[in-house]
Amino acid sequence: SRASAQAPSLSAERPVPFREIWGYLMRGEESCLNLAWPISDIGYFGAGINNFGKLSGVPDRAKIAEYGGRVHLVVAEVMNQALTHFCLDPALPMRDELVQSIADAAIPFDGVQIDFELVPAIDRDNFLAFLSLVGKKIAPRTLSVALPARVRPVDDAYDYDSIGKVADRIIIMAYDEHWSGSAPGAIASLDWCRKVASYALSKIGATKLAMGMPFYGRAWGEINPSKAYRYSSISRLIEEKGISNIAREEGIPSFEYEENIRVRVFFDDARSTLSRARLYCNSSVRNISFWRLGQEDQAIWDYLSIGN
């Protein structure tokens, strides 16, 4: 691995052991996978659901045929709540058709991961029934489910207790504590991660739990000028910026101005990722998962091991 510019003193650190280390791999980014890294499981991202409730975009496992670990087909729907609702409805034919198509697509894989991030609270029972059907159809392959991070019970569709009884692995997406629409802050602060892990362990248990960890960073600017403006706002802006040169393109007025913006960036390097990994290990977490391969400070791979 290359040396980390952000964490030059890591050489004295001992590798942190886990039973399983999962890494998400995007279809088309297979070159981001290094076979020498300690990765026990790949979440191959990913198949989706088209507007007709059909499975689409299943990645070709043969593209990572040299990888010797387990490969899980990730089926994700993260943008369309209405589509998710109808695909989970047992009264509609698309539910059972989707389950069967997932089972058929799973044949070359070691497991399936369901990553439905917009399940309405009213579909809690339907979601659980869907997961149960998928698990039975793909057996003996592994059923894993990606769930949002929680530090206390929430009245939604992602009940840790009930889903933990159906799934073989629960991946807790312990990131986006701060997100693009929030105030600036860490993607996953250590104190928050400690609370998330404690709650997840109490509900799921160490055997089935995998704590998700971020490899990415985020930036926040003091202002974002990209938006729609009323004419009154445009007039005020022209006055405030002292704009006198207004051009017209085919009769449509436009102008340009410069703005100095202070940007704050939070990110993870090998040292911060290792600190988070050590926190989880010391909290009795046995499995971790990274979103996603290709985004990381590669020095981290020298400080993780499989064998806990």
C-alpha positions in Angstrom: 0.0 0.0 0.0 1.1 3.6 -0.6 2.2 5.6 2.4 -0.4 7.9 3.9 0.4 11.6 3.8 -2.1 12.3 6.5 -0.9 9.6 9.0 2.8 9.1 8.8 3.2 7.7 12.3 0.9 4.7 11.7 3.9 2.3 11.3 3.9 1.6 15.1 0.2 0.5 15.1 -0.7 -3.1 15.2 -3.4 -4.4 12.7 -6.9 -4.5 14.1 -8.5 -7.9 13.6 -12.1 -8.7 12.5 -13.9 -11.9 11.7 -15.3 -10.3 8.5 -14.3 -7.2 6.5 -16.8 -6.2 3.8 -16.1 -3.8 1.0 -18.6 -2.4 -1.4 -17.5 -2.5 -5.0 -19.2 -0.5 -7.8 -20.0 -2.2 -11.1 -17.5 -0.6 -13.6 -14.9 0.1 -10.8 -13.5 -3.5 -10.6 -9.9 -2.1 -10.8 -10.4 -0.6 -7.3 -10.2 -4.1 -5.8 -6.8 -5.2 -4.8 -6.6 -8.9 -4.2 -3.9 -8.5 -1.5 -6.2 -6.5 0.8 -7.8 -8.2 3.8 -11.4 -8.3 2.5 -13.5 -11.3 3.2 -16.7 -10.2 1.5 -17.6 -8.0 -1.5 -20.9 -6.2 -1.8 -21.1 -6.0 -5.5 -23.1 -2.8 -6.3 -25.4 -3.2 -7.7 -28.6 -4.2 -9.2 -31.6 -1.9 -9.1 -35.3 -1.9 -9.8 -36.7 -0.2 -12.9 -39.9 1.8 -13.2 -41.9 -1.4 -13.8 -40.6 -3.2 -10.7 -38.2 -5.4 -12.6 -34.7 -6.2 -11.5 -32.1 -4.5 -13.6 -28.3 -3.9 -13.9 -27.1 -7.1 -12.3 -23.2 -7.0 -12.2 -21.2 -9.8 -13.8 -19.4 -11.7 -11.1 -17.0 -13.1 -13.7 -15.4 -9.6 -13.8 -13.9 -10.3 -10.4 -13.4 -14.0 -10.9 -9.9 -13.9 -9.4 -11.2 -12.7 -6.0 -11.3 -15.6 -3.6 -13.7 -14.3 -1.0 -17.5 -14.2 -0.9 -19.3 -12.0 -3.3 -22.8 -10.7 -2.5 -25.2 -9.2 -5.1 -26.5 -5.8 -3.8 -30.0 -5.0 -4.8 -30.6 -1.3 -4.1 -33.5 1.2 -4.3 -32.5 4.4 -2.6 -34.4 7.1 -4.5 -38.1 6.1 -5.2 -40.3 5.6 -2.2 -43.4 5.0 -4.3 -41.7 2.3 -6.3 -40.5 0.7 -3.1 -44.0 0.7 -1.7 -45.6 -1.0 -4.7 -42.8 -3.6 -5.0 -43.3 -4.6 -1.4 -47.1 -4.9 -1.6 -48.1 -8.7 -1.4 -51.4 -7.9 -3.2 -49.5 -6.9 -6.4 -47.8 -9.5 -8.7 -44.6 -7.5 -9.0 -43.6 -8.4 -5.4 -43.3 -12.2 -6.0 -41.9 -11.6 -9.5 -39.2 -9.4 -8.0 -38.3 -12.0 -5.3 -38.0 -14.7 -7.9 -35.8 -12.6 -10.2 -33.5 -11.8 -7.3 -33.3 -15.5 -6.5 -32.4 -16.3 -10.1 -29.8 -13.5 -10.3 -28.3 -14.8 -7.0 -27.2 -18.1 -8.5 -23.6 -17.1 -9.3 -23.2 -15.2 -6.0 -22.6 -16.2 -2.4 -25.4 -14.0 -1.1 -27.8 -11.1 -1.7 -27.9 -7.8 0.1 -31.1 -5.7 0.2 -30.5 -2.0 0.4 -33.9 -0.3 0.4 -33.4 3.1 1.9 -36.9 4.7 1.5 -39.2 2.1 2.9 -42.3 3.9 4.3 -43.2 3.2 7.9 -46.5 1.8 6.8 -44.7 -0.9 4.9 -42.8 -2.3 7.9 -44.6 -5.6 7.9 -44.5 -5.9 4.1 -40.7 -5.2 4.1 -40.1 -7.9 6.7 -42.2 -10.4 4.7 -40.3 -9.5 1.5 -36.9 -10.0 3.3 -38.2 -13.4 4.6 -39.2 -14.5 1.1 -35.9 -13.5 -0.4 -34.0 -15.3 2.4 -35.9 -18.5 1.8 -35.6 -18.3 -2.0 -31.8 -17.8 -1.9 -31.0 -20.3 0.8 -28.4 -21.5 1.7 -26.8 -18.3 0.4 -26.4 -15.3 2.8 -29.1 -12.7 3.1 -27.7 -9.4 4.3 -29.7 -6.2 4.8 -28.3 -2.6 4.9 -30.0 -0.5 7.6 -29.7 3.2 8.7 -27.8 4.1 11.8 -29.8 4.4 15.0 -29.0 5.3 18.6 -32.5 4.6 19.9 -35.8 3.0 18.7 -37.5 4.8 15.8 -41.0 4.2 14.6 -40.1 3.3 11.0 -39.7 0.2 8.8 -36.2 -0.6 10.0 -36.7 -2.5 13.2 -33.4 -4.0 14.2 -35.0 -6.7 16.3 -37.3 -8.2 13.7 -35.0 -7.8 10.7 -32.2 -9.3 12.7 -34.3 -12.5 13.1 -34.7 -12.8 9.3 -31.3 -11.8 8.0 -27.9 -13.5 8.3 -26.1 -10.2 8.4 -27.2 -6.6 9.2 -25.0 -3.9 7.8 -25.5 -0.7 9.8 -24.7 2.3 7.6 -23.0 4.3 10.3 -22.1 7.3 8.2 -23.7 10.6 7.1 -24.1 11.7 10.7 -23.6 15.0 8.9 -24.7 15.3 5.3 -24.9 17.7 2.4 -27.9 19.5 3.9 -26.7 19.6 7.5 -24.3 21.8 9.3 -20.6 20.9 8.7 -19.3 18.0 10.7 -17.7 14.6 10.6 -19.3 11.9 8.4 -19.1 9.6 11.4 -17.7 11.1 14.7 -16.2 8.6 17.1 -18.7 9.4 19.9 -21.6 8.9 17.6 -20.2 5.7 16.2 -19.8 4.4 19.8 -23.5 5.1 20.5 -24.6 3.5 17.2 -22.5 0.4 17.8 -23.8 0.0 21.4 -27.4 0.2 20.3 -26.9 -2.1 17.3 -25.1 -4.7 19.4 -27.9 -4.7 22.0 -30.5 -5.3 19.3 -28.7 -7.5 16.7 -25.8 -9.1 18.5 -22.2 -9.4 17.5 -22.6 -12.4 15.2 -24.9 -10.9 12.7 -23.8 -7.2 13.0 -21.4 -5.5 10.6 -20.7 -1.8 11.3 -20.5 0.2 8.1 -17.6 2.7 7.8 -17.1 5.6 5.4 -14.2 6.1 3.1 -15.5 9.4 1.7 -15.5 13.0 2.8 -17.8 16.0 2.3 -17.4 19.7 1.8 -19.6 22.6 3.0 -19.6 26.1 1.6 -20.7 29.2 3.5 -23.2 29.9 0.7 -24.5 28.1 -2.3 -25.7 30.5 -5.1 -27.2 27.7 -7.2 -30.9 28.3 -6.8 -33.9 30.0 -8.4 -34.3 33.7 -7.8 -37.2 36.1 -7.7 -36.8 39.3 -9.8 -36.7 41.3 -6.5 -33.8 39.1 -5.3 -32.0 39.6 -8.6 -32.4 43.3 -8.4 -31.1 43.3 -4.8 -28.1 41.2 -5.9 -27.3 43.6 -8.7 -27.3 46.5 -6.3 -25.3 44.7 -3.5 -22.6 43.5 -5.9 -22.4 46.8 -7.8 -23.1 45.1 -11.1 -23.2 47.5 -14.1 -22.3 45.2 -17.0 -25.5 43.3 -17.9 -25.2 41.4 -21.2 -28.1 40.2 -23.3 -28.1 36.9 -25.2 -30.9 36.8 -27.7 -32.6 39.5 -25.6 -32.2 37.6 -22.3 -30.2 39.5 -19.6 -27.4 37.9 -17.8 -24.4 38.9 -15.7 -21.4 37.4 -13.8 -19.8 38.2 -10.5 -17.2 36.7 -8.3 -17.7 35.5 -4.7 -15.2 34.4 -2.1 -16.5 31.4 -0.3 -15.0 29.7 2.8 -15.3 25.9 2.4 -15.0 23.4 5.2 -14.1 19.8 4.5 -14.4 16.7 6.7 -12.8 13.5 5.5 -11.2 10.3 6.7 -7.6 9.2 6.3 -6.0 6.0 7.5 -5.5 7.3 11.0 -9.1 8.3 11.6 -10.4 5.1 9.9 -8.1 3.0 12.1 -9.3 4.8 15.2 -12.9 4.0 14.3 -12.0 0.4 13.5 -10.2 0.1 16.9 -13.3 1.6 18.6 -15.5 -1.0 17.1 -13.1 -3.9 17.8 -12.9 -2.8 21.5 -16.7 -2.6 21.6 -17.0 -6.3 20.6 -17.9 -5.6 17.0 -16.7 -8.6 15.0 -17.5 -7.5 11.4 -17.1 -4.2 9.6 -18.0 -2.9 6.1 -16.6 -0.1 4.0 -18.4 2.3 1.6 -16.7 2.1 -0.7 -13.6 0.7 -2.5 -11.8 3.3 -4.5 -12.5 6.1 -2.1 -10.1 5.2 0.7 -6.7 6.2 1.9 -5.1 2.9 0.9 -2.7 2.9 3.8 -5.5 1.6 6.0 -5.3 -1.9 4.5 -1.9 -2.4 6.2 -3.6 -2.0 9.6 -6.6 -4.4 9.3 -6.7 -8.2 9.4 -9.1 -11.0 9.3 -9.1 -13.6 12.0 -10.9 -12.3 15.1 
